[in-house]
Each structure stands twice: as structure tokens, then as C-alpha cells.
Amino acid sequence: MKKIFLLSIILCLFLMSGCAPRIRDNSLIAVEISPAIKAVPVIADLQVSETKVRGEAAGATDNIAGLRQEAITNALGHNPPSADRPDVLIGTTFFYEFRGNAVSVMATGYPAFFTNFRSATENDVPFLSIHTPNRSEATEFQTAQSGGSEVYLSLKWQPTAPYSGAGGNFEIGRFRGNRYFGVDFGGGKDNFGGGLSWGGRIQPVDWFQATFGGSAGNWALFTRQWDRWDRYYYNRLDFAFGGPFVKTMFGNGKVWGEFNSRWLFGTSFAYQPMLGVSFTF
């Protein structure tokens, strides 16, 4: 009887030990594989075209890096992207042309395809140490600086000259970076005059620019007068003026269509709109 009781106790203890609770941990532990494993380098052949290509992009000067990439993309013909077009541009050369706050970027080079991808062998080891030029080592040329100088010539028609009728206007000036200084002369049937203009320029894109600032000068008006003997003569009236101006120009970087507004304050107030063509070089 005692043996049966003892066996019952041992059996219960064994069952209790087998039902002990288990604790699970969700944390991951990186186990280092020994020995270390390294991937075999993959190499490929480069099929380079003998025909040089070019691509262009234009935009604001604060996005030159993006414009460089866009110019390369256009040179490779990935517009829209295509799996049939070249993979890289070899021997890339960049040309920059700055105009105010805008820049034009042109990339030239030789398009190339990667072909024959394969794992490197012992025979390829000497070639793996050859230096490969990266994109930052591309040749770069700057054809015009934002601080450079441009000559400005303009021929405009003015529907109303200051204090008088219609006439023409000729202006010559110079852009030095974003600063402008110019001289203009104009006249009509019974008036002539001229002045100085100075101000600043903004050019968010290469096909548009706006110049604004101040102007000052003198305008002469001739009026017909009659004496007591019924003889007429011309009386000259001079008007000194000063005021703000805004000129907007649309074009291709060399030839522009221009609309100029000038507000003249002097002996009296006058608004002088002008429309014409301009040239920068």
C-alpha cells in the first residue's frame, strides 16, 4: 500500500514539472556568420556610341543640380523614360549660361549601354582597381556669369509722349548682373526729350525678365503761338520729370518683345506706355 502511494506522489510531481509555463521573447538578435561571406563583384561591358549627343534644360539658378540631371536625361533621350535608350552618358561636359536668376544648362557626351553582366573572375581583378570617373568629375564651362555684362538696345513706339502726342523712343543701356542703367531718347511731331533709367532685374526663366526702377530727365514740348500781327511761332516748354518705370520682356534670350510703363512726375503727371522690340548681347 505504501509503495502505491509513493508511486502516486512521484507521478504527480512528474506531471507538474512537465506543465511548467513557457516565456516567449520577440526580440531579434543578429548572429554573425562565421566564416564571413562576401559577394562576388559583378562586372559588365560598356558599349559606347561614337556619336556625340547633347541635351538642354533651363530653370532657376537655385536648381542647377536638378537641371544638370535633366540635361543628361534629355541627351540620353529618356523623355519619356524608355528601356531601349542608353544607360549612361560618357565624357560628359556641361555648359552654363546665366541670365539674371535663370540659367540654361547643356550637357554633351557619348551615350553608352551596359551589356554582358557577369560575376568577376580572377582575370578581371586587375581591372577592378582601375579608377572610374564619376559624374562630379565632368568637364564644366560657364559661358556667361550672373555678374556679367549685357548690352541692351530697344526701339519702341509710344502711343502718347509725355504731355503730347505719339512718337518713338530709342534706349541703350547695360545690364551688369541684375543691375541696369540706361539712357533713352524719344520724340514726336511737336516734342522731344530723354532721360536716365536705373534699377534691378529679375529673370525667373530664360524667356522672361522684368526690370524695374526709377527714371529722370527732361521733355520739351513745342506749342504754336500767334503774335498780334497774326504771325505764328513755336514756344518751347521744358518739363523736368522723374518717376518709376517697369519693363517686361519676353523672348529667346537675344531678341525680346517689350512693354514698358513709365510714370512721370514733374510740372504735371503723365503716364507713358511704350511697346517695341529689344535686343541683348
Residue pairs with C-beta under 8 A, 6 or more apart in sequence:
40 119
40 120
41 119
41 120
41 124
41 128
42 117
42 118
42 119
42 120
43 117
43 118
43 119
43 120
43 124
43 127
43 128
44 114
44 115
44 116
44 117
44 118
45 114
45 115
45 116
46 88
46 90
46 112
46 113
46 114
46 115
47 112
47 113
47 114
47 115
48 90
48 110
48 111
48 112
49 86
49 110
49 111
49 112
50 110
51 110
51 111
52 108
52 109
52 110
53 75
53 76
53 77
53 89
53 108
53 109
53 110
53 111
54 75
54 106
54 107
54 108
55 70
55 71
55 72
55 73
55 74
55 75
55 76
55 106
55 107
56 71
56 74
56 104
56 105
56 106
56 107
57 67
57 68
57 70
57 71
57 74
57 104
57 105
58 67
58 102
58 103
58 104
58 105
58 205
58 206
59 66
59 67
59 102
59 103
59 205
60 101
60 102
60 103
60 204
60 205
61 98
61 101
61 102
61 103
61 146
64 96
64 103
64 105
67 103
67 105
68 94
68 105
68 107
70 105
71 94
71 105
71 106
71 107
72 89
72 92
72 107
72 109
73 79
74 107
75 89
75 107
75 108
75 109
75 111
76 85
76 86
76 87
76 88
76 89
76 111
77 85
77 86
77 111
78 85
85 111
86 111
86 112
86 113
87 112
87 113
87 114
88 111
88 112
88 114
89 107
89 109
89 110
89 111
89 112
90 109
90 110
90 111
90 112
91 109
91 110
92 107
92 108
92 109
92 135
92 138
92 139
93 107
93 108
93 109
93 138
93 139
93 140
93 141
94 105
94 106
94 107
94 138
94 139
94 140
94 141
95 105
95 106
95 107
95 108
95 140
95 141
95 142
95 143
96 103
96 104
96 105
96 140
96 141
96 142
96 143
96 144
97 103
97 104
97 106
97 142
97 143
97 144
97 253
98 142
98 144
98 145
98 146
98 148
99 144
99 146
99 150
99 203
99 206
99 209
99 253
100 146
100 175
100 177
100 178
100 201
100 202
100 203
100 209
101 146
101 178
101 202
101 203
101 204
102 203
102 204
102 205
102 206
102 209
103 146
103 206
104 206
104 253
120 128
145 177
146 177
146 178
147 176
147 177
148 176
148 177
149 174
149 175
149 176
150 174
150 175
150 280
150 281
151 172
151 173
151 174
151 280
151 281
152 171
152 172
152 173
152 174
152 175
152 180
152 182
152 278
152 279
152 280
153 171
153 172
153 278
153 279
153 280
154 169
154 170
154 171
154 172
154 173
154 184
154 258
154 260
154 276
154 277
154 278
154 279
155 168
155 169
155 170
155 276
155 277
155 278
156 168
156 169
156 170
156 171
156 258
156 260
156 274
156 275
156 276
156 277
157 166
157 167
157 168
157 169
157 274
157 275
157 276
158 166
158 167
158 168
158 169
158 186
158 188
158 272
158 273
158 274
159 166
159 273
159 275
160 166
160 270
160 271
160 272
160 273
161 167
161 186
161 187
161 188
161 191
161 193
161 219
161 272
162 191
162 193
162 219
162 239
162 241
162 264
162 270
162 272
163 191
163 219
163 221
163 237
163 239
163 268
163 270
164 188
164 190
164 191
164 221
165 188
165 189
165 190
165 191
166 188
167 186
167 187
167 188
167 189
167 191
167 192
168 186
168 187
168 188
169 184
169 185
169 186
169 274
169 276
170 184
170 185
170 186
171 182
171 183
171 184
171 185
171 197
172 182
172 183
172 184
173 180
173 181
173 182
173 183
173 197
174 180
174 181
174 182
175 201
175 280
178 200
178 201
178 202
178 203
179 198
179 199
179 200
179 201
180 197
180 198
180 199
180 200
180 201
180 211
180 213
181 196
181 197
181 198
182 196
182 197
182 198
183 194
183 195
183 196
183 197
184 194
184 195
184 197
184 215
184 217
185 192
185 193
185 194
186 192
186 193
186 194
187 193
190 221
190 222
190 223
191 219
191 220
191 221
191 222
192 219
192 220
193 217
193 218
193 219
193 220
193 239
194 217
194 218
195 215
195 216
195 217
195 218
195 241
196 215
196 216
196 217
197 213
197 214
197 215
197 245
198 213
198 214
198 215
199 211
199 212
199 213
199 214
199 245
200 211
200 212
200 213
201 209
201 210
201 211
202 209
202 210
203 209
203 210
206 253
207 250
207 251
207 252
207 253
208 248
208 249
208 250
209 248
209 249
209 256
210 246
210 247
210 248
210 249
211 246
211 247
211 249
212 244
212 245
212 246
212 247
213 244
213 245
214 242
214 243
214 244
214 245
215 241
215 242
215 243
215 244
215 245
215 262
215 264
216 240
216 241
216 242
216 243
217 240
217 241
217 242
218 238
218 239
218 240
218 241
219 238
219 239
219 241
219 264
219 266
220 236
220 237
220 238
220 239
221 236
221 237
221 238
221 239
222 234
222 235
222 236
222 237
223 234
223 235
223 237
224 232
224 233
224 234
224 235
225 232
225 233
225 234
225 235
226 232
226 233
227 233
239 266
239 267
239 268
240 266
240 267
241 264
241 265
241 266
241 270
242 264
242 265
242 266
243 262
243 263
243 264
243 265
244 262
244 263
245 260
245 261
245 262
245 263
246 260
246 261
247 258
247 259
247 260
247 261
248 258
248 259
248 260
249 256
249 257
249 258
249 278
250 256
250 257
251 257
251 278
253 280
254 279
254 280
254 281
255 277
255 278
255 279
256 277
256 278
256 279
256 280
257 276
257 277
257 278
258 274
258 275
258 276
258 277
258 278
259 273
259 274
259 275
260 273
260 274
260 275
260 276
261 271
261 272
261 273
261 274
262 271
262 272
262 273
262 274
263 269
263 270
263 271
263 272
264 270
264 271
264 272
